[in-house]
């Protein structure tokens, strides 16, 4: 695994979190699972989240990119978009993930791009397109996140 890159956040998002005493770029990561799978967030805003993941190390027994690895990348990117849409007062919690696997990838990096389908007060849905290095679609996913108040119990 390489050195973690800090994603690019819009300045107004950084400022919003800073008012709460949170250094968003320093805090943000793809989580422990994302780190093990070497997920890299390249760009992040509520309108578009882009990330990459290597195929190597994330394959199934036939040497193809594991479908579960694509799901991890998709949920990571969609959750980041939902979190940024919800703002600092909301937690984004995935409640539905659907993945359609179109083709296998055996090497290189795959890139996922998450864009919003719906952004409401209590839910956010993102479509995530994962492509190989030849810009061929490997997977299409859709993630819906519940947006919960940070201070909510349960």
Secondary structure, DSSP 8 states (H G I E B T S, - for coil): -------B--HHHHHHHHTTT--HHHH---HHHHHHTT-EEEEEETTEEEEEEESTTSB-TTSSB-HHHHHHHHHHHHHHHHHHHH-TTEEEEEEEEEEEE-S---SSEEEEEEEEEEE-SSEEEEEEEEE-TTS-EEEEEEEEEEEEETT---
